[in-house]
Amino acid sequence: MAKGGEKKGNAVLGIWLLTVAFLVFCMVVLGGVTRLTESGLSMVDWRPVTGWLPPLDDADWQAEFDKYKQFPEYQKVNRGMSLDDFKMIFAFEYAHRLLGRIIGLAFILPLLFFWWRGLVGRRDILPLLGLFLLGGLQGGIGWFMVASGLVDRPDVSQYRLALHLFAALLIFSLLLWRGWMYLAPPPPLKGQAQKLRPYAWLLLAAVAVQIILGAFVAGTNAGFSYNTFPLMDGAFIPDGLGQLQPWWLNLFENTITIQFDHRIGAYAVTMLALVLVMQTARHLPDAGMMRAAWRVMAAVIAQFFLGVATLLAVVPVSLGALHQAGAVIVLGFVLRYIYLLQGKAA
Protein backbone atom coordinates (compact mmCIF):
# COMPACT_ATOMS: atom_id res chain seq x y z
CA MET A 1 0.00 0.00 0.00
CA ALA A 2 1.29 3.47 -0.85
CA LYS A 3 2.34 5.69 2.01
CA GLY A 4 -0.63 8.02 1.60
CA GLY A 5 -3.01 5.07 1.42
CA GLU A 6 -1.43 3.54 4.51
CA LYS A 7 -1.98 6.74 6.49
CA LYS A 8 -5.58 6.89 5.32
CA GLY A 9 -6.12 3.26 6.29
CA ASN A 10 -4.63 3.81 9.72
CA ALA A 11 -6.91 6.82 10.23
CA VAL A 12 -9.93 4.67 9.38
CA LEU A 13 -8.82 2.05 11.90
CA GLY A 14 -8.21 4.70 14.56
CA ILE A 15 -11.63 6.30 14.09
CA TRP A 16 -13.28 2.87 14.20
CA LEU A 17 -11.59 1.92 17.48
CA LEU A 18 -12.33 5.29 19.09
CA THR A 19 -15.97 4.93 18.02
CA VAL A 20 -16.14 1.53 19.71
CA ALA A 21 -14.47 3.07 22.77
CA PHE A 22 -17.24 5.68 22.86
CA LEU A 23 -19.83 2.88 22.74
CA VAL A 24 -18.07 1.22 25.68
CA PHE A 25 -18.20 4.56 27.51
CA CYS A 26 -21.98 4.65 26.89
CA MET A 27 -22.19 1.05 28.10
CA VAL A 28 -20.49 1.94 31.39
CA VAL A 29 -22.82 4.89 31.95
CA LEU A 30 -25.88 2.81 31.08
CA GLY A 31 -24.63 0.16 33.49
CA GLY A 32 -24.59 2.81 36.20
CA VAL A 33 -28.16 3.79 35.37
CA THR A 34 -29.17 0.13 35.47
CA ARG A 35 -27.61 -0.19 38.89
CA LEU A 36 -29.15 3.02 40.25
CA THR A 37 -32.64 2.09 39.03
CA GLU A 38 -32.25 -1.41 40.52
CA SER A 39 -32.97 -2.92 37.12
CA GLY A 40 -30.07 -5.33 36.83
CA LEU A 41 -31.89 -8.38 38.20
CA SER A 42 -35.00 -8.02 36.04
CA MET A 43 -33.67 -10.44 33.39
CA VAL A 44 -33.13 -13.71 35.21
CA ASP A 45 -31.59 -15.79 32.46
CA TRP A 46 -28.68 -15.36 30.09
CA ARG A 47 -29.11 -16.14 26.43
CA PRO A 48 -26.11 -14.53 24.73
CA VAL A 49 -27.16 -15.58 21.23
CA THR A 50 -30.96 -15.63 21.28
CA GLY A 51 -31.63 -13.11 24.04
CA TRP A 52 -31.46 -10.02 21.81
CA LEU A 53 -35.18 -10.19 21.03
CA PRO A 54 -37.42 -8.47 23.62
CA PRO A 55 -40.90 -9.68 24.63
CA LEU A 56 -43.19 -8.99 21.68
CA ASP A 57 -46.70 -9.44 23.08
CA ASP A 58 -48.60 -9.61 26.36
CA ALA A 59 -48.01 -13.33 26.72
CA ASP A 60 -44.26 -12.89 26.36
CA TRP A 61 -44.23 -10.08 28.92
CA GLN A 62 -46.23 -12.12 31.38
CA ALA A 63 -43.89 -15.07 30.95
CA GLU A 64 -40.87 -12.84 31.72
CA PHE A 65 -42.66 -11.38 34.73
CA ASP A 66 -43.55 -14.83 36.03
CA LYS A 67 -39.90 -15.87 35.83
CA TYR A 68 -38.87 -12.73 37.72
CA LYS A 69 -41.38 -13.55 40.48
CA GLN A 70 -39.48 -16.74 41.28
CA PHE A 71 -36.38 -14.88 42.47
CA PRO A 72 -35.45 -13.01 45.67
CA GLU A 73 -35.69 -9.45 44.35
CA TYR A 74 -39.40 -9.79 43.64
CA GLN A 75 -40.10 -11.86 46.73
CA LYS A 76 -38.17 -9.66 49.19
CA VAL A 77 -38.18 -6.20 47.62
CA ASN A 78 -40.73 -5.79 44.84
CA ARG A 79 -43.56 -8.12 45.86
CA GLY A 80 -46.82 -6.81 44.43
CA MET A 81 -45.24 -4.67 41.71
CA SER A 82 -47.31 -4.27 38.55
CA LEU A 83 -46.45 -5.58 35.12
CA ASP A 84 -45.98 -1.99 33.90
CA ASP A 85 -43.45 -1.34 36.67
CA PHE A 86 -41.63 -4.53 35.72
CA LYS A 87 -41.48 -3.37 32.10
CA MET A 88 -39.69 -0.19 33.24
CA ILE A 89 -36.88 -1.96 35.04
CA PHE A 90 -36.68 -4.64 32.35
CA ALA A 91 -36.13 -1.93 29.72
CA PHE A 92 -32.91 -0.67 31.33
CA GLU A 93 -31.34 -4.09 31.70
CA TYR A 94 -32.47 -5.11 28.21
CA ALA A 95 -30.93 -1.92 26.74
CA HIS A 96 -27.70 -2.63 28.62
CA ARG A 97 -27.44 -6.15 27.26
CA LEU A 98 -28.48 -5.08 23.75
CA LEU A 99 -25.80 -2.38 23.68
CA GLY A 100 -23.25 -5.02 24.63
CA ARG A 101 -24.26 -7.06 21.59
CA ILE A 102 -24.13 -3.97 19.38
CA ILE A 103 -20.61 -3.23 20.60
CA GLY A 104 -19.55 -6.78 19.76
CA LEU A 105 -20.90 -6.45 16.23
CA ALA A 106 -19.46 -2.95 15.84
CA PHE A 107 -16.07 -4.46 16.61
CA ILE A 108 -15.97 -7.83 14.89
CA LEU A 109 -17.72 -7.00 11.60
CA PRO A 110 -15.48 -4.03 10.70
CA LEU A 111 -12.45 -5.99 11.91
CA LEU A 112 -13.19 -8.85 9.51
CA PHE A 113 -13.81 -6.37 6.70
CA PHE A 114 -10.58 -4.46 7.36
CA TRP A 115 -8.65 -7.72 7.56
CA TRP A 116 -10.13 -8.85 4.25
CA ARG A 117 -9.18 -5.53 2.65
CA GLY A 118 -5.64 -5.74 3.98
CA LEU A 119 -5.90 -2.76 6.33
CA VAL A 120 -5.12 -4.96 9.33
CA GLY A 121 -1.84 -6.83 9.08
CA ARG A 122 -0.64 -9.99 10.76
CA ARG A 123 1.04 -8.00 13.53
CA ASP A 124 -2.25 -6.34 14.50
CA ILE A 125 -4.85 -9.04 14.00
CA LEU A 126 -4.01 -11.09 17.08
CA PRO A 127 -4.18 -8.14 19.56
CA LEU A 128 -7.47 -7.03 17.99
CA LEU A 129 -8.92 -10.53 18.15
CA GLY A 130 -7.76 -10.65 21.75
CA LEU A 131 -9.74 -7.48 22.41
CA PHE A 132 -12.81 -9.11 20.91
CA LEU A 133 -12.38 -12.17 23.11
CA LEU A 134 -11.97 -9.90 26.13
CA GLY A 135 -15.29 -8.29 25.20
CA GLY A 136 -16.92 -11.72 25.07
CA LEU A 137 -15.43 -12.57 28.46
CA GLN A 138 -16.90 -9.33 29.79
CA GLY A 139 -20.35 -10.53 28.79
CA GLY A 140 -19.75 -13.67 30.83
CA ILE A 141 -18.53 -11.61 33.78
CA GLY A 142 -21.72 -9.57 33.54
CA TRP A 143 -23.84 -12.67 33.89
CA PHE A 144 -21.56 -13.96 36.66
CA MET A 145 -22.35 -10.71 38.47
CA VAL A 146 -26.11 -10.88 37.87
CA ALA A 147 -26.24 -14.52 38.98
CA SER A 148 -24.94 -13.50 42.41
CA GLY A 149 -28.19 -11.61 43.02
CA LEU A 150 -30.46 -14.47 42.04
CA VAL A 151 -29.72 -16.76 44.99
CA ASP A 152 -30.49 -15.49 48.49
CA ARG A 153 -29.63 -11.79 48.72
CA PRO A 154 -31.53 -9.65 46.17
CA ASP A 155 -28.44 -7.67 45.25
CA VAL A 156 -25.35 -8.43 43.20
CA SER A 157 -22.01 -9.12 44.83
CA GLN A 158 -19.92 -5.96 45.17
CA TYR A 159 -16.85 -8.03 44.34
CA ARG A 160 -18.31 -9.18 41.05
CA LEU A 161 -19.59 -5.67 40.32
CA ALA A 162 -16.06 -4.29 40.79
CA LEU A 163 -14.66 -7.00 38.50
CA HIS A 164 -17.28 -6.19 35.85
CA LEU A 165 -16.47 -2.47 35.95
CA PHE A 166 -12.72 -3.11 35.92
CA ALA A 167 -13.02 -5.30 32.83
CA ALA A 168 -15.13 -2.67 31.04
CA LEU A 169 -12.58 0.06 31.77
CA LEU A 170 -9.71 -2.18 30.70
CA ILE A 171 -11.43 -2.70 27.34
CA PHE A 172 -12.13 1.04 27.08
CA SER A 173 -8.48 1.86 27.81
CA LEU A 174 -7.10 -0.63 25.30
CA LEU A 175 -9.45 0.65 22.60
CA LEU A 176 -8.39 4.24 23.23
CA TRP A 177 -4.68 3.44 23.23
CA ARG A 178 -4.72 1.40 20.04
CA GLY A 179 -7.02 3.92 18.35
CA TRP A 180 -4.56 6.72 19.13
CA MET A 181 -1.70 4.58 17.83
CA TYR A 182 -3.44 4.24 14.47
CA LEU A 183 -4.41 7.90 14.22
CA ALA A 184 -1.07 9.55 15.00
CA PRO A 185 2.13 8.86 16.92
CA PRO A 186 2.78 11.09 19.93
CA PRO A 187 4.35 14.39 18.80
CA PRO A 188 8.02 15.13 19.58
CA LEU A 189 8.69 16.59 23.02
CA LYS A 190 11.19 19.16 24.24
CA GLY A 191 12.03 18.51 27.86
CA GLN A 192 12.52 15.75 30.40
CA ALA A 193 9.54 13.50 29.75
CA GLN A 194 11.11 10.60 31.65
CA LYS A 195 10.83 12.53 34.92
CA LEU A 196 7.08 12.85 34.49
CA ARG A 197 6.30 9.21 33.88
CA PRO A 198 6.31 8.16 37.58
CA TYR A 199 3.85 10.95 38.43
CA ALA A 200 1.58 10.06 35.52
CA TRP A 201 1.55 6.34 36.26
CA LEU A 202 0.97 6.98 39.95
CA LEU A 203 -2.02 9.15 39.08
CA LEU A 204 -3.35 6.45 36.74
CA ALA A 205 -3.04 3.86 39.52
CA ALA A 206 -4.83 6.19 41.96
CA VAL A 207 -7.64 6.82 39.47
CA ALA A 208 -8.03 3.07 38.88
CA VAL A 209 -8.20 2.37 42.62
CA GLN A 210 -10.66 5.22 43.12
CA ILE A 211 -12.96 3.87 40.40
CA ILE A 212 -12.89 0.40 41.93
CA LEU A 213 -13.66 1.95 45.34
CA GLY A 214 -16.61 3.61 43.63
CA ALA A 215 -17.79 0.19 42.49
CA PHE A 216 -17.73 -1.00 46.12
CA VAL A 217 -19.64 2.13 47.17
CA ALA A 218 -22.27 1.27 44.56
CA GLY A 219 -22.28 -2.44 45.34
CA THR A 220 -22.85 -1.93 49.07
CA ASN A 221 -25.14 1.14 48.71
CA ALA A 222 -22.62 3.03 50.86
CA GLY A 223 -23.50 6.31 49.16
CA PHE A 224 -26.98 6.35 50.68
CA SER A 225 -25.69 7.04 54.18
CA TYR A 226 -23.51 9.78 55.69
CA ASN A 227 -24.79 12.27 53.14
CA THR A 228 -22.83 15.21 54.49
CA PHE A 229 -19.53 16.73 53.46
CA PRO A 230 -16.73 17.02 54.43
CA LEU A 231 -17.66 15.32 57.72
CA MET A 232 -19.18 11.89 58.28
CA ASP A 233 -21.49 11.77 61.29
CA GLY A 234 -19.93 15.00 62.55
CA ALA A 235 -16.33 13.83 62.27
CA PHE A 236 -13.71 13.71 59.55
CA ILE A 237 -12.71 10.23 60.73
CA PRO A 238 -15.96 8.53 61.79
CA ASP A 239 -16.41 5.81 64.37
CA GLY A 240 -16.81 2.25 63.16
CA LEU A 241 -14.12 2.16 60.47
CA GLY A 242 -12.67 -1.09 61.79
CA GLN A 243 -15.64 -2.78 63.40
CA LEU A 244 -15.49 -5.94 61.26
CA GLN A 245 -13.08 -8.80 61.84
CA PRO A 246 -10.72 -9.66 60.26
CA TRP A 247 -9.68 -6.03 59.67
CA TRP A 248 -9.35 -6.27 55.89
CA LEU A 249 -13.03 -7.14 55.57
CA ASN A 250 -13.81 -3.51 56.41
CA LEU A 251 -12.29 -2.44 53.09
CA PHE A 252 -14.91 -4.37 51.13
CA GLU A 253 -17.97 -4.87 53.34
CA ASN A 254 -18.07 -2.10 55.96
CA THR A 255 -20.07 0.72 54.35
CA ILE A 256 -18.53 3.31 56.69
CA THR A 257 -15.00 2.32 55.70
CA ILE A 258 -15.87 2.01 52.03
CA GLN A 259 -17.33 5.52 51.83
CA PHE A 260 -14.47 6.94 53.91
CA ASP A 261 -11.88 5.34 51.63
CA HIS A 262 -13.65 6.71 48.56
CA ARG A 263 -13.55 10.20 50.06
CA ILE A 264 -9.84 9.91 50.86
CA GLY A 265 -9.28 8.60 47.33
CA ALA A 266 -10.91 11.73 45.92
CA TYR A 267 -8.52 13.93 47.91
CA ALA A 268 -5.55 11.84 46.81
CA VAL A 269 -6.44 11.93 43.11
CA THR A 270 -6.97 15.70 43.24
CA MET A 271 -3.61 16.28 44.90
CA LEU A 272 -1.82 13.99 42.45
CA ALA A 273 -3.43 15.78 39.51
CA LEU A 274 -2.20 19.11 40.90
CA VAL A 275 1.30 17.68 41.32
CA LEU A 276 1.17 16.46 37.71
CA VAL A 277 0.40 19.98 36.46
CA MET A 278 3.19 21.48 38.54
CA GLN A 279 5.75 18.89 37.48
CA THR A 280 4.76 19.21 33.83
CA ALA A 281 5.35 22.96 34.00
CA ARG A 282 8.72 22.31 35.60
CA HIS A 283 10.11 19.50 33.45
CA LEU A 284 8.18 19.65 30.16
CA PRO A 285 6.80 23.13 29.45
CA ASP A 286 5.49 21.93 26.11
CA ALA A 287 2.21 23.57 25.05
CA GLY A 288 0.58 20.28 24.12
CA MET A 289 1.61 18.56 27.34
CA MET A 290 0.50 21.50 29.45
CA ARG A 291 -2.92 21.39 27.79
CA ALA A 292 -3.10 17.65 28.48
CA ALA A 293 -2.16 18.19 32.13
CA TRP A 294 -4.73 20.97 32.60
CA ARG A 295 -7.42 18.78 31.01
CA VAL A 296 -6.65 16.13 33.61
CA MET A 297 -6.80 18.72 36.39
CA ALA A 298 -10.10 20.20 35.15
CA ALA A 299 -11.70 16.77 34.79
CA VAL A 300 -10.57 15.72 38.27
CA ILE A 301 -11.90 18.90 39.89
CA ALA A 302 -15.23 18.59 38.07
CA GLN A 303 -15.47 14.95 39.13
CA PHE A 304 -14.65 15.85 42.74
CA PHE A 305 -17.47 18.38 43.01
CA LEU A 306 -19.83 16.13 41.07
CA GLY A 307 -19.13 13.39 43.61
CA VAL A 308 -19.89 15.77 46.48
CA ALA A 309 -23.13 16.88 44.83
CA THR A 310 -24.13 13.24 44.25
CA LEU A 311 -23.50 12.43 47.91
CA LEU A 312 -25.36 15.46 49.27
CA ALA A 313 -28.35 14.75 47.03
CA VAL A 314 -28.42 11.08 48.22
CA VAL A 315 -27.40 9.61 44.87
CA PRO A 316 -30.16 10.51 42.41
CA VAL A 317 -30.00 8.58 39.14
CA SER A 318 -29.03 11.63 37.07
CA LEU A 319 -26.09 12.69 39.24
CA GLY A 320 -25.01 9.11 39.88
CA ALA A 321 -24.83 8.44 36.14
CA LEU A 322 -22.93 11.69 35.53
CA HIS A 323 -20.49 10.78 38.29
CA GLN A 324 -19.82 7.42 36.67
CA ALA A 325 -19.36 9.12 33.30
CA GLY A 326 -16.96 11.59 34.90
CA ALA A 327 -14.82 8.76 36.24
CA VAL A 328 -14.39 7.33 32.74
CA ILE A 329 -13.57 10.78 31.34
CA VAL A 330 -10.88 11.31 33.99
CA LEU A 331 -9.42 7.92 33.12
CA GLY A 332 -9.40 8.83 29.42
CA PHE A 333 -7.61 12.14 30.00
CA VAL A 334 -4.95 10.53 32.19
CA LEU A 335 -4.36 7.85 29.57
CA ARG A 336 -4.08 10.54 26.90
CA TYR A 337 -1.45 12.35 28.95
CA ILE A 338 0.55 9.12 29.33
CA TYR A 339 0.22 8.43 25.60
CA LEU A 340 1.57 11.87 24.73
CA LEU A 341 4.52 11.26 27.08
CA GLN A 342 5.66 8.52 24.68
CA GLY A 343 6.74 11.17 22.16
CA LYS A 344 10.43 11.16 21.24
CA ALA A 345 12.72 14.01 22.16
CA ALA A 346 12.76 16.73 19.54
C-alpha positions in Angstrom: 0.0 0.0 0.0 1.3 3.5 -0.8 2.3 5.7 2.0 -0.6 8.0 1.6 -3.0 5.1 1.4 -1.4 3.5 4.5 -2.0 6.7 6.5 -5.6 6.9 5.3 -6.1 3.3 6.3 -4.6 3.8 9.7 -6.9 6.8 10.2 -9.9 4.7 9.4 -8.8 2.1 11.9 -8.2 4.7 14.6 -11.6 6.3 14.1 -13.3 2.9 14.2 -11.6 1.9 17.5 -12.3 5.3 19.1 -16.0 4.9 18.0 -16.1 1.5 19.7 -14.5 3.1 22.8 -17.2 5.7 22.9 -19.8 2.9 22.7 -18.1 1.2 25.7 -18.2 4.6 27.5 -22.0 4.7 26.9 -22.2 1.1 28.1 -20.5 1.9 31.4 -22.8 4.9 32.0 -25.9 2.8 31.1 -24.6 0.2 33.5 -24.6 2.8 36.2 -28.2 3.8 35.4 -29.2 0.1 35.5 -27.6 -0.2 38.9 -29.2 3.0 40.2 -32.6 2.1 39.0 -32.3 -1.4 40.5 -33.0 -2.9 37.1 -30.1 -5.3 36.8 -31.9 -8.4 38.2 -35.0 -8.0 36.0 -33.7 -10.4 33.4 -33.1 -13.7 35.2 -31.6 -15.8 32.5 -28.7 -15.4 30.1 -29.1 -16.1 26.4 -26.1 -14.5 24.7 -27.2 -15.6 21.2 -31.0 -15.6 21.3 -31.6 -13.1 24.0 -31.5 -10.0 21.8 -35.2 -10.2 21.0 -37.4 -8.5 23.6 -40.9 -9.7 24.6 -43.2 -9.0 21.7 -46.7 -9.4 23.1 -48.6 -9.6 26.4 -48.0 -13.3 26.7 -44.3 -12.9 26.4 -44.2 -10.1 28.9 -46.2 -12.1 31.4 -43.9 -15.1 30.9 -40.9 -12.8 31.7 -42.7 -11.4 34.7 -43.6 -14.8 36.0 -39.9 -15.9 35.8 -38.9 -12.7 37.7 -41.4 -13.6 40.5 -39.5 -16.7 41.3 -36.4 -14.9 42.5 -35.4 -13.0 45.7 -35.7 -9.4 44.4 -39.4 -9.8 43.6 -40.1 -11.9 46.7 -38.2 -9.7 49.2 -38.2 -6.2 47.6 -40.7 -5.8 44.8 -43.6 -8.1 45.9 -46.8 -6.8 44.4 -45.2 -4.7 41.7 -47.3 -4.3 38.6 -46.5 -5.6 35.1 -46.0 -2.0 33.9 -43.4 -1.3 36.7 -41.6 -4.5 35.7 -41.5 -3.4 32.1 -39.7 -0.2 33.2 -36.9 -2.0 35.0 -36.7 -4.6 32.3 -36.1 -1.9 29.7 -32.9 -0.7 31.3 -31.3 -4.1 31.7 -32.5 -5.1 28.2 -30.9 -1.9 26.7 -27.7 -2.6 28.6 -27.4 -6.2 27.3 -28.5 -5.1 23.8 -25.8 -2.4 23.7 -23.2 -5.0 24.6 -24.3 -7.1 21.6 -24.1 -4.0 19.4 -20.6 -3.2 20.6 -19.6 -6.8 19.8 -20.9 -6.5 16.2 -19.5 -2.9 15.8 -16.1 -4.5 16.6 -16.0 -7.8 14.9 -17.7 -7.0 11.6 -15.5 -4.0 10.7 -12.4 -6.0 11.9 -13.2 -8.9 9.5 -13.8 -6.4 6.7 -10.6 -4.5 7.4 -8.6 -7.7 7.6 -10.1 -8.8 4.2 -9.2 -5.5 2.6 -5.6 -5.7 4.0 -5.9 -2.8 6.3 -5.1 -5.0 9.3 -1.8 -6.8 9.1 -0.6 -10.0 10.8 1.0 -8.0 13.5 -2.3 -6.3 14.5 -4.9 -9.0 14.0 -4.0 -11.1 17.1 -4.2 -8.1 19.6 -7.5 -7.0 18.0 -8.9 -10.5 18.1 -7.8 -10.7 21.8 -9.7 -7.5 22.4 -12.8 -9.1 20.9 -12.4 -12.2 23.1 -12.0 -9.9 26.1 -15.3 -8.3 25.2 -16.9 -11.7 25.1 -15.4 -12.6 28.5 -16.9 -9.3 29.8 -20.4 -10.5 28.8 -19.8 -13.7 30.8 -18.5 -11.6 33.8 -21.7 -9.6 33.5 -23.8 -12.7 33.9 -21.6 -14.0 36.7 -22.3 -10.7 38.5 -26.1 -10.9 37.9 -26.2 -14.5 39.0 -24.9 -13.5 42.4 -28.2 -11.6 43.0 -30.5 -14.5 42.0 -29.7 -16.8 45.0 -30.5 -15.5 48.5 -29.6 -11.8 48.7 -31.5 -9.6 46.2 -28.4 -7.7 45.2 -25.4 -8.4 43.2 -22.0 -9.1 44.8 -19.9 -6.0 45.2 -16.8 -8.0 44.3 -18.3 -9.2 41.1 -19.6 -5.7 40.3 -16.1 -4.3 40.8 -14.7 -7.0 38.5 -17.3 -6.2 35.9 -16.5 -2.5 36.0 -12.7 -3.1 35.9 -13.0 -5.3 32.8 -15.1 -2.7 31.0 -12.6 0.1 31.8 -9.7 -2.2 30.7 -11.4 -2.7 27.3 -12.1 1.0 27.1 -8.5 1.9 27.8 -7.1 -0.6 25.3 -9.4 0.6 22.6 -8.4 4.2 23.2 -4.7 3.4 23.2 -4.7 1.4 20.0 -7.0 3.9 18.3 -4.6 6.7 19.1 -1.7 4.6 17.8 -3.4 4.2 14.5 -4.4 7.9 14.2 -1.1 9.5 15.0 2.1 8.9 16.9 2.8 11.1 19.9 4.3 14.4 18.8 8.0 15.1 19.6 8.7 16.6 23.0 11.2 19.2 24.2 12.0 18.5 27.9 12.5 15.7 30.4 9.5 13.5 29.8 11.1 10.6 31.7 10.8 12.5 34.9 7.1 12.9 34.5 6.3 9.2 33.9 6.3 8.2 37.6 3.8 11.0 38.4 1.6 10.1 35.5 1.6 6.3 36.3 1.0 7.0 40.0 -2.0 9.1 39.1 -3.3 6.5 36.7 -3.0 3.9 39.5 -4.8 6.2 42.0 -7.6 6.8 39.5 -8.0 3.1 38.9 -8.2 2.4 42.6 -10.7 5.2 43.1 -13.0 3.9 40.4 -12.9 0.4 41.9 -13.7 1.9 45.3 -16.6 3.6 43.6 -17.8 0.2 42.5 -17.7 -1.0 46.1 -19.6 2.1 47.2 -22.3 1.3 44.6 -22.3 -2.4 45.3 -22.9 -1.9 49.1 -25.1 1.1 48.7 -22.6 3.0 50.9 -23.5 6.3 49.2 -27.0 6.4 50.7 -25.7 7.0 54.2 -23.5 9.8 55.7 -24.8 12.3 53.1 -22.8 15.2 54.5 -19.5 16.7 53.5 -16.7 17.0 54.4 -17.7 15.3 57.7 -19.2 11.9 58.3 -21.5 11.8 61.3 -19.9 15.0 62.6 -16.3 13.8 62.3 -13.7 13.7 59.6 -12.7 10.2 60.7 -16.0 8.5 61.8 -16.4 5.8 64.4 -16.8 2.2 63.2 -14.1 2.2 60.5 -12.7 -1.1 61.8 -15.6 -2.8 63.4 -15.5 -5.9 61.3 -13.1 -8.8 61.8 -10.7 -9.7 60.3 -9.7 -6.0 59.7 -9.3 -6.3 55.9 -13.0 -7.1 55.6 -13.8 -3.5 56.4 -12.3 -2.4 53.1 -14.9 -4.4 51.1 -18.0 -4.9 53.3 -18.1 -2.1 56.0 -20.1 0.7 54.3 -18.5 3.3 56.7 -15.0 2.3 55.7 -15.9 2.0 52.0 -17.3 5.5 51.8 -14.5 6.9 53.9 -11.9 5.3 51.6 -13.6 6.7 48.6 -13.5 10.2 50.1 -9.8 9.9 50.9 -9.3 8.6 47.3 -10.9 11.7 45.9 -8.5 13.9 47.9 -5.5 11.8 46.8 -6.4 11.9 43.1 -7.0 15.7 43.2 -3.6 16.3 44.9 -1.8 14.0 42.5 -3.4 15.8 39.5 -2.2 19.1 40.9 1.3 17.7 41.3 1.2 16.5 37.7 0.4 20.0 36.5 3.2 21.5 38.5 5.8 18.9 37.5 4.8 19.2 33.8 5.3 23.0 34.0 8.7 22.3 35.6 10.1 19.5 33.5 8.2 19.7 30.2 6.8 23.1 29.4 5.5 21.9 26.1 2.2 23.6 25.0 0.6 20.3 24.1 1.6 18.6 27.3 0.5 21.5 29.5 -2.9 21.4 27.8 -3.1 17.7 28.5 -2.2 18.2 32.1 -4.7 21.0 32.6 -7.4 18.8 31.0 -6.6 16.1 33.6 -6.8 18.7 36.4 -10.1 20.2 35.2 -11.7 16.8 34.8 -10.6 15.7 38.3 -11.9 18.9 39.9 -15.2 18.6 38.1 -15.5 15.0 39.1 -14.7 15.8 42.7 -17.5 18.4 43.0 -19.8 16.1 41.1 -19.1 13.4 43.6 -19.9 15.8 46.5 -23.1 16.9 44.8 -24.1 13.2 44.2 -23.5 12.4 47.9 -25.4 15.5 49.3 -28.4 14.7 47.0 -28.4 11.1 48.2 -27.4 9.6 44.9 -30.2 10.5 42.4 -30.0 8.6 39.1 -29.0 11.6 37.1 -26.1 12.7 39.2 -25.0 9.1 39.9 -24.8 8.4 36.1 -22.9 11.7 35.5 -20.5 10.8 38.3 -19.8 7.4 36.7 -19.4 9.1 33.3 -17.0 11.6 34.9 -14.8 8.8 36.2 -14.4 7.3 32.7 -13.6 10.8 31.3 -10.9 11.3 34.0 -9.4 7.9 33.1 -9.4 8.8 29.4 -7.6 12.1 30.0 -4.9 10.5 32.2 -4.4 7.9 29.6 -4.1 10.5 26.9 -1.4 12.3 29.0 0.6 9.1 29.3 0.2 8.4 25.6 1.6 11.9 24.7 4.5 11.3 27.1 5.7 8.5 24.7 6.7 11.2 22.2 10.4 11.2 21.2 12.7 14.0 22.2 12.8 16.7 19.5 
